[in-house]
Amino acid sequence: MNILNENKKEEKIVELLKKAEDDGTFYDSLYKLYVLIGIAKGVDDINNNRGMTLEEFNNEREAIYERYSRKLG
């Protein structure tokens, strides 16, 4: 990763900590950071063509459902 992306990540973390509620817990802040990281990973996946269309998702879901239906009766 380049320095610009790392700086943006640090800025987001600092911004998140500044917005933290005074009565919030460490775990509240940790959860918000976890959600932010998940969103960032999702955006990165989309930008790097690692996502799938809704149609592809539905086809994959149906295939999994069929496999389990046959396996479990």
Secondary structure, DSSP 8 states (H G I E B T S, - for coil): --HHHHHHHHHHHHHHHHH--TT--HHHHHHHHHHHHHHHHHHHHHHTT----HHHHHHHHHHHHHHHHHHH-
